[in-house]
Amino acid sequence: MDTNDSEWEQELFDDHFTTVLNLFLERIKSDPSFTMEELQKYLDLAYQNQDDNWIGNGRVLAIKNNARVAALEMVMTEWKKVIEEERAAGKIPEGVEF
């Protein structure tokens, strides 16, 4: 693979990753009705889109799908950490689910 190819691919991945990450972090902050269950649905759809790549969506779409999955996985992981920390600090009562 040409070095220029890998550079644009990495740039595309990074840009899409950052866009998706920021979109969902802002959604969590600004929409109290947004739940972890809804985020999981977005992640499940992203996995499905990623798996559908075998039919030949092309490099650009494959890179964007991979970036979307990575960003949503990071959001989910970080959100769970925050909830665990808040629960440990007594800010969230036991039994309250998100």
Kinemage of the C-alpha trace (Angstrom):
@kinemage 1
@onewidth
@group {chain A} dominant
@subgroup {mainchain}
@vectorlist {calphas} color= white
{ca met a 1} P 0.000 0.000 0.000
{ca asp a 2} L 1.256 3.445 -0.868
{ca thr a 3} L 2.154 5.658 2.110
{ca asn a 4} L -0.239 8.314 0.822
{ca asp a 5} L -3.036 5.732 0.841
{ca ser a 6} L -2.459 4.875 4.474
{ca glu a 7} L -2.225 8.554 5.428
{ca trp a 8} L -5.586 9.493 3.941
{ca glu a 9} L -7.155 6.356 5.400
{ca gln a 10} L -5.864 7.188 8.878
{ca glu a 11} L -7.007 10.787 8.511
{ca leu a 12} L -10.476 9.658 7.395
{ca phe a 13} L -10.687 7.218 10.313
{ca asp a 14} L -9.543 9.841 12.838
{ca asp a 15} L -11.916 12.502 11.509
{ca his a 16} L -14.935 10.197 11.508
{ca phe a 17} L -14.019 8.741 14.913
{ca thr a 18} L -13.772 12.230 16.423
{ca thr a 19} L -17.043 13.348 14.838
{ca val a 20} L -18.989 10.332 16.126
{ca leu a 21} L -17.344 10.505 19.554
{ca asn a 22} L -18.154 14.196 19.999
{ca leu a 23} L -21.701 13.743 18.697
{ca phe a 24} L -22.549 11.074 21.254
{ca leu a 25} L -20.699 12.710 24.150
{ca glu a 26} L -22.694 15.883 23.493
{ca arg a 27} L -25.898 13.851 23.251
{ca ile a 28} L -25.248 12.279 26.656
{ca lys a 29} L -24.565 15.688 28.214
{ca ser a 30} L -27.484 17.534 26.640
{ca asp a 31} L -30.244 14.900 26.510
{ca pro a 32} L -31.131 13.416 29.906
{ca ser a 33} L -33.572 11.031 28.225
{ca phe a 34} L -30.796 9.403 26.176
{ca thr a 35} L -30.058 6.001 27.698
{ca met a 36} L -27.327 3.417 27.569
{ca glu a 37} L -29.868 1.099 25.961
{ca glu a 38} L -30.258 3.552 23.076
{ca leu a 39} L -26.494 3.836 22.747
{ca gln a 40} L -26.306 0.035 22.607
{ca lys a 41} L -28.807 0.060 19.725
{ca tyr a 42} L -26.575 2.467 17.805
{ca leu a 43} L -23.595 0.229 18.537
{ca asp a 44} L -25.473 -2.893 17.410
{ca leu a 45} L -26.397 -1.151 14.156
{ca ala a 46} L -22.785 -0.083 13.674
{ca tyr a 47} L -21.666 -3.707 14.139
{ca gln a 48} L -24.249 -4.798 11.583
{ca asn a 49} L -23.071 -2.179 9.092
{ca gln a 50} L -19.491 -3.249 9.688
{ca asp a 51} L -20.386 -6.897 9.019
{ca asp a 52} L -22.266 -5.942 5.855
{ca asn a 53} L -18.976 -4.792 4.339
{ca trp a 54} L -18.350 -8.248 2.872
{ca ile a 55} L -20.593 -7.241 -0.041
{ca gly a 56} L -18.029 -4.658 -1.037
{ca asn a 57} L -18.935 -1.229 0.247
{ca gly a 58} L -15.485 0.080 -0.619
{ca arg a 59} L -12.597 1.379 1.417
{ca val a 60} L -14.125 4.709 2.425
{ca leu a 61} L -17.311 3.212 3.851
{ca ala a 62} L -15.381 0.392 5.530
{ca ile a 63} L -13.086 2.909 7.229
{ca lys a 64} L -16.041 5.017 8.371
{ca asn a 65} L -17.856 1.943 9.703
{ca asn a 66} L -14.761 0.880 11.651
{ca ala a 67} L -14.339 4.389 13.060
{ca arg a 68} L -18.016 4.509 14.083
{ca val a 69} L -17.740 1.182 15.928
{ca ala a 70} L -14.546 2.260 17.689
{ca ala a 71} L -16.040 5.588 18.773
{ca leu a 72} L -19.291 4.064 20.035
{ca glu a 73} L -17.384 1.370 21.937
{ca met a 74} L -15.296 4.083 23.583
{ca val a 75} L -18.376 6.122 24.515
{ca met a 76} L -20.045 3.031 26.004
{ca thr a 77} L -16.930 2.067 27.987
{ca glu a 78} L -16.370 5.566 29.328
{ca trp a 79} L -20.043 6.035 30.222
{ca lys a 80} L -20.002 2.772 32.185
{ca lys a 81} L -16.866 3.910 34.041
{ca val a 82} L -18.498 7.214 34.989
{ca ile a 83} L -21.593 5.419 36.262
{ca glu a 84} L -19.493 2.975 38.300
{ca glu a 85} L -17.487 5.850 39.808
{ca glu a 86} L -20.630 7.806 40.667
{ca arg a 87} L -22.250 4.717 42.146
{ca ala a 88} L -19.129 4.026 44.252
{ca ala a 89} L -19.199 7.637 45.471
{ca gly a 90} L -22.844 7.254 46.498
{ca lys a 91} L -24.120 9.683 43.883
{ca ile a 92} L -26.238 6.984 42.225
{ca pro a 93} L -28.330 4.649 44.373
{ca glu a 94} L -27.961 0.900 43.924
{ca gly a 95} L -30.546 -0.546 41.575
{ca val a 96} L -30.774 2.523 39.342
{ca glu a 97} L -30.017 1.419 35.792
{ca phe a 98} L -29.147 3.439 32.722
